[in-house]
Amino acid sequence: MVDVPDEIAREVPVAIANNRADKEVDISAIRGTLTGKLGPWLALEDIISVDDIEMDDFPKTSSGKTQKNILRENFV
């Protein structure tokens, strides 16, 4: 999840999902689960796939951590 700029709230959370080789992510199912558990007022602003931001996979550091700053730059 990364925070992206918003004119009203200054920043809003956006989830970025990654498809696995054996299974594609069902974004509508994720959205339904989050809305059901958190309520519509706490659900994420958006849920997108790494394909939507034209990336093959999450960018990683040499230790294997996801580089959220690079995800944010590609999203905005």
N, C-alpha and C positions, 0 to 999 in steps of 0.2 A: 504494500500500500504506500502511496506517495501523496503528498499534499500539493495541490495545484492552485494557482492564483484564482481568486473569485472577486468580482467587483463589490459584492455586498458583504460577504463573510470574510473577506481577505484571503482565506485559504479553505479548501474543501478536500476531504479525503477521497481518493480514487484508487480502487483495487485494480491490479494488473495481473491477469491470470495467464498461465502458460500451459499449452497443450502438451500432453505426453505422447510418446510415439504410439502407445496402445490405446489411448483414450482421449477424445476431444472434450474440452471444458464446455459445460452447459451453463452459460452465463445467466440465462433466465432462471434456472434452478437455484443458482447461488443467490441471485437477487431475492427470490421468493423466500429462501431460508433465512437470509439476513433480515428481511422485512418482518417475517413472522416472529423471529426471536428478539429483535431489537425494537421493532415498531417502525413505521414509515418516517418518523421524524429523526431517527438516529441511523437510518440506513445510509449507505455510501452514496455519494453524488453520482458515481458511475462505476461500472465494472467493464473493463475492456480486456482484450487479449493482446499478447505481445505481437501477434500478427497485425493488429490494428495500428500499431506504431511502427510497423515495418522492421521488426527485429525477429531474429530466429530464436533467441533465448534470452534469459535475463543476463545482463552484463555482470561479471563476477570479478572479485579481486583475486589475487594469487592465493589467498587463504580460503576462497570459496564463498565469501559473503556477497550478497547482491548489492550492486552499486546503485542505490536509489537516486543519487544525483544525476546519473546518466539516464535513468528511466524518466525522471522528471523533465530533463532537457529534451528528450525525444517526444514527450507527451505534449509539451507546451508549444 
